[in-house]
Every structure is written in C-alpha cells, then in structure tokens.
Amino acid sequence: MEIGEARGLVDEAPYVAPYVRFQSTVRNERGYFTGVFGLINGLARDGKLTDERERFRRANNGWYNMAYPDPSSVDPKVYDRELHPGAAAWFKSTSQDLIKRVDGYLEILAAHEIGCHMMRSSDPGRIVYEDEYQIVVVPHEAGPGQPSPAAIRGGNE
C-alpha cells in the first residue's frame, strides 16, 4: 500500500465501494488479518515505536476515540470470538475525515516493514454492528477475516 493512498481514497469514495478496511497482508496466529490500528497498537505493546511515533499513536488514537463510537463500548459482545468469529471493523467510505488520518499509521507500518493493504467492498460480510461511520462484520465463508473475492473492489490482492 502506498503512503497517501488513504487520502486519495477520499476523493473517489463513496463511488468505488461503500466500505473500506486497512489490514495486514499476512494472517495472524488466529488465522485473521489484523487491522491497521491493531498492527500499530501491537508495535506499541512490544515497545517498538519511537517516542515521536508513540506520541502520534496516542494523539491519533485519542482523536479516533473522540471522533466516532467504539463498537465494543456500544456492544461489548461485538468482537466475541464465539458469537462473531473473525469480526472486523470497516470504515464507511463516506467517513472521509476518519480515512484521511490512516496515512500516518501506514507510514509507521512502512517504517517497520509491515505490510498493510486497503480492501474495498460492497459486501464484506454479515453486519453485526453499524453506526454512522463504520460497520463490524463477520466475514463470509471465503476464509478467516476476508470478504468473498467477488465482493472485493480495488484491493491489492
């Protein structure tokens, strides 16, 4: 994924697909693709961020927490692994202010050589949570953490 791609997406969204997700290019230990925020928070937990990048993470995570609802605060069971296996959050492509800020996270991931790509979909899975800015879905049976290939638009796969 190229740095600046999130900002560029804002110009073409919502015309391409109604939902957007930034996620790892490799599966995690549970067989799913970790989202961009989980990747950055993992680097922080492992003590791998510079002071400057940690300040960026804290400031921007704080901004996101203030800018839109946390699905797990609204519904504590939304990410329950038994009820909603592989549940993953997707931005609504109309959430342009939220999407623009992803580029800073992508820069950090690139500096750590961690692959992250953008997925676009009109049908990423069964919606288990929705608000004005995002959805959380249980993916279709295409595989852990993934929408069906026919539903993906403009991804890097």
N, C-alpha and C positions, 0 to 999 in steps of 0.2 A: 504494500500500500504506500502510495506516495504522500509525503507530508503536504498538507494543503488540500488534500482530496476531500476532507470533511467540509471545508469552506466552499469548495467548488460544488459540492453536492447541493448546497443550499440554493444555488442558482437554478438547478434543474428539478429539485424536489418540489412539489409532490407529483411531478409529471411522469417520473420514471416508475416508481412503486411507492405504495403508501407507508411501508415500514423499512427501517434501516437498522442494521446492527454491525458493530465493530467487534471482531472476535479473533482469538488466536488462530493460527494456521495449523496448529497441532492439537490433538486431543489431550486432555488432562488425564490424571490417574483414574478418574471415574468414567472415562470414555467420551466426555463432552468437550466443547470448545469454550474456553474461558473468555468472558467479555473483557473489553478494554479496561474497565475500572477494576475488575478482579485481577487482571495482569499487573496493573500499576500498584494496587494495594498489596499484592504478593511481593513485589520488589521492595516495598516499604517494610513489610513484616520481616523480610530477610535482611534488612539493613543495607540494601544495595543502592539506595538513592543518595545523591549528593545533598548537602544542606539546601542548595538552591532548588533542586528538583523536589525535595521533600516539602519545602515551603510552597512550591507550585501545587503539589498534590493536595496539601491541606487546604490551601486557599480555594482551589477549584472544586475539590470535593465539597467544601463548605458551601460554595456558591450553588452547586448542583442540589445539595440537600435543601437549600432555601428556595431554589427555583421551581422544584417540582416534587410531588409526593414520592416518598419511599414506599414502593408496593408492599414491602414486608411490615411496614408500620401500619398500613391500612388493613392488610390481611396477613397476619403472622404465619399462616399456613401456605402462602402463595409459592414459596420455594421448598415446601415439604417434599423430600425425595420419594416418599411412598405415594403421596397423593398426586404429585405433579412431577414425575421423573423427567429430568432434563430441562425443567422450566428455565426460560431465558427471556430477558427483557430486550425489547426492540423499541427504538425511538419511532414516533410517528414522523414521517418526513416533513410534516408541517411545523415541527418543533425546531425551527431553524436556529434560534439562539442557543439551544442546547447542543445541537450538532456542531456548530461552529467551534465550540470550545474543545472538541475532541482532538483537534490537531496538536495541541500542546501535549496531550497524553501520547499521541503517536510519535512525536519527536523523542520522548523519553524511551519508548519501546524500541525505536530505531537505534538509539544510542546504546541500548543493551542487546542489540541484535535479536530482538524478539519479534517474530512475525505476527502481524495483525492485518486482517483484511476486512473490507466492508462488504456486507451482504445486503441485498435489497430483495424485498419480496412483497407480493400482494397477498400471500397466504403462508406465513411462516409456521402455522400450527394452530392448535386449539387454544383460543384465548381464555386464560384463567384470571386475568386482571386487566383492567383498562381504565385509563384516565385521559385527560385532555392531551397529554404529552407522549404517552408510551403505552405499550401493551406488554404483558408477560404471557408467553405461550408455552404449551407443552408441544414439542415438535411432532410433526407427522412421523410415521414409521420409517422414514428414509434412513434413519440412523440417529444415534445419540446426538442431541444438540443441533440437528440440521433440519431445515425445511426440505420438502421434496424437491428434487432437482428441477422439476418443471415450474416450481413456484419462484425460483431464484431469478432475479433480473440484475444484470450488470455486475455480478460478483466476480471475483478473481479466480474462480475455480475452473 
